[in-house]
Amino acid sequence: MKYLSTRGGEKDLTFKNILFSGLASDGGLYVPDVWPQINYNALKKINNYSELALEIIYPFIGEDIKKKELKDLIDNAYSKFSNNNIISFKNLKQKEYIVELFNGPTLAFKDFAMQLIIPIFDHYLLQENKKLNLIVATSGDTGSAAINAVNQSKKINVFCLFPKGRISSFQKKQMTTVHGENIFPIEVDGTFDDCQNIVKSILVDREFSEEFSIAAVNSINWSRVMFQIVYYFYTLIENNISENEAINFSVPTGNFGDIYAGYVGIKMGLPANKLIIATNENDILDRFINSGNYSIENVTRTTSPSMDIAIASNFERLLFDLYDKSSSLTSKKMNELKNNKFFSVNSEQSDLVKKIFSSKKINQNEVNDLIKETYNEFNYIIDPHTAIGLGASRSLNQIGDNNFILGTAHPIKFSDTVEKAIGQPMQSSEEFNKVFDNEEKFYSFKNSTDEVRNIIKDNYSK
Ligand SMILES: *Cc1c(COP(=O)(O)O)cnc(C)c1O
C-alpha cells in the first residue's frame, strides 16, 4: 500500500513514513492510493475482534510489519479493554442499538486507535533504537487515551495540549493525574482549534520537528482512522446483519475522523446505506450538508466538548474524493478556506456527499432531554456525545432501518451534565474514584507556540 498527500506534494510513501510524519509537508493529509476490497460475506466467518482487526488493517500496512507481529500487537492492545468482546451493544428500541465503544482504559472510543498506535510506534523505535516526542492537541478524550498508552512506553514522550476550561473535569484529571516522567499535560489558554494550530505550526516546521523527533497523533493521523474502520464491520457481523438490510450508522462528529472511518469502510465493502453526521451547536458539517457551503464560525462551548470544533480536520480527505482525487482542486478549496474562512462546492459534489451522508444538529437542551428519557425508559445512561448520535438517528429514522448509534464515551466522563439531566448522582466504581482523588499536575501556557517549543526542547529525548 502506498500513500499520498491530498495536496499533491508527496506520493509513494509507506505506512511507516506517514505514521511518523502525520501531516504532509504541503499541509495536506495522507490518504491511501487505493481502497483495499473486502468481501463482507467472507468476513462474517470471523467473530473475534482482534482477528477481524488484523484482516482489515493488514492491507493498509502491507510489508511494513509482518502479519504475525501485527497480530501480536493487536491482541495485546485489545487485551486492555474491560469487556472480553471489546465492544458491547445495547439494544434500545427495535433495531436501534448503541455501539458501546467505551470499554477501553480511558472510557472513550479514542482508545481503539491509541492503544495500538503507541505500540506500533514502539515497534519501529525499538528496531532503530530511537526515541520519539509525540505532540497531541486534544478536546479531551484523545489526550487521555494518548497519555494512558504512552505511560507504558520507554521510547516516547508525550506533550498533550488541551484547551483551558473547555474539557470536563474527569477528562482533565485523566490527563493530569498520571504523573509519568515522559508525560507532559499542557493547558493552553485558548480553544481546541488554537491547540491544533500550535501542533500544526510545529509539524510544518520540518527542521524543528526533525531535530526533535516529533510526531503527532491527532485525528488527522491516518492510522487513527484506519483502526476505527474495524468496529463498523464488527458491529454488523456481531448483530448478524445481512448485506441486503437497510443499515445506518449515526456518529457523534467533531473532527470527522470517526465517521470518515465508516466512509472508508463503505469504500472497502461495508454494506451500510447512510452515515449520519450528528453534530452539536458547532455545526460546520451540518451547514455544509444543507447548503454546500463550508464556512468557519466561532466555537461554541457545549456539554459535548469533544465535538467543540470550528473546522472538521478530516473533512479534507472526503473533499479529495469528491473532486475525484484531484489535489489541485483540493488545494484550491483549502486555500480559499484559509484566506476567506469559506468555500463552496457545486451540486455535483453536494449530490455525491448526500448519497452517503445525512446530518442533524442536536442542541444542548435536546441532549439533556435525550439523556433523561433514555434513563427513564430503559434505565440506561448515555453520555452527552452519544445522546447527540441518538437524537440524530431518531430524527432521520425510516421504519424498518437498522440504526447503529456509536456510543463514543462512558457517561462517567461527563458526570456533571449527566447527573443534572437524570436528577441524581451516578454510581462510580473504585477505579473511577482513583481518577478523582489523585493530585493534578500540569503546565499552564498562553496561546502561543513558543512555550510549547521550549518545553519540547528542554525535555526531548534523542
Ligand atoms: C473525539 C470524540 C468525538 C468526535 O469524533 P471525531 O472523530 O472528532 O469526529 C465524539 N465523541 C467523543 C466522546 C469523542 O471523544
The ligand as a Tripos MOL2 file, in Angstrom:
@<TRIPOS>MOLECULE
LIG
   15    15     1     0     0
SMALL
NO_CHARGES

@<TRIPOS>ATOM
      1 C1        -13.4330   12.5570   19.6240 C.3       1 LIG1
      2 C2        -14.8320   12.3680   20.0440 C.ar      1 LIG1
      3 C3        -15.9200   12.5970   19.1770 C.ar      1 LIG1
      4 C4        -15.7250   13.1520   17.7810 C.3       1 LIG1
      5 O1        -15.0200   12.2860   16.9280 O.3       1 LIG1
      6 P1        -14.3500   12.8630   15.5910 P.3       1 LIG1
      7 O2        -13.5270   11.7530   15.0710 O.co2     1 LIG1
      8 O3        -13.5220   14.0390   16.0170 O.co2     1 LIG1
      9 O4        -15.4570   13.2690   14.6860 O.co2     1 LIG1
     10 C5        -17.2000   12.3200   19.6180 C.ar      1 LIG1
     11 N1        -17.4240   11.8660   20.8680 N.ar      1 LIG1
     12 C6        -16.4150   11.6580   21.7390 C.ar      1 LIG1
     13 C7        -16.7400   11.1850   23.1080 C.3       1 LIG1
     14 C8        -15.0960   11.8840   21.3650 C.ar      1 LIG1
     15 O5        -14.1070   11.6730   22.2330 O.3       1 LIG1
@<TRIPOS>BOND
     1     1     2 1
     2     2     3 ar
     3     2    14 ar
     4     3     4 1
     5     3    10 ar
     6     4     5 1
     7     5     6 1
     8     6     7 2
     9     6     8 1
    10     6     9 1
    11    10    11 ar
    12    11    12 ar
    13    12    13 1
    14    12    14 ar
    15    14    15 1
@<TRIPOS>SUBSTRUCTURE
     1 LIG1         1 GROUP 0 **** ****
